[in-house]
Amino acid sequence: MTESASHVEQQIQQRIAAARAKVQAAQRRRDELSAARRRGLAARHANKLRRLAEAEQRRQDAQPAEAAEPFATRE
């Protein structure tokens, strides 16, 4: 009877180990996806800031020289 209990105990330990491995693999996948998401969000944010800066520069370039310097003195 000790042998069958030992065999059953081994099967249980194998199932527990398989379940732990499955949980760890799922956690790794979540971590990888989270890191990829953070990189993607950072890249999108950087692109947005670049586009906004370019649009502001184009807006300033399109303004006449007098409008760009409202306090310039005329002689």
C-alpha positions, 0 to 999 in steps of 0.5 A, spaced: 500 500 500 505 504 501 507 503 493 501 505 491 500 511 495 507 513 493 505 513 486 499 517 487 503 522 491 508 522 485 502 523 480 500 529 484 507 532 485 507 532 477 500 535 476 502 541 481 509 542 478 505 542 471 500 547 474 506 551 477 509 551 470 503 553 467 502 559 471 509 562 471 508 561 463 502 565 463 505 570 468 511 571 463 506 572 457 503 577 461 509 581 463 512 581 456 505 584 453 505 589 458 512 591 457 511 591 449 504 595 451 509 600 455 514 601 449 508 602 444 505 607 449 511 611 449 513 611 442 506 613 440 507 619 446 513 621 443 510 621 436 505 625 438 509 630 441 514 630 435 507 632 431 505 637 435 512 641 435 512 640 428 505 643 427 507 649 432 513 650 428 509 650 422 504 655 425 510 660 427 513 660 420 506 661 417 505 668 421 508 674 419 514 677 422 510 683 425 505 678 429 511 673 431 514 679 435 508 683 438 512 688 442 517 690 437 518 698 436 518 701 430 522 707 428 
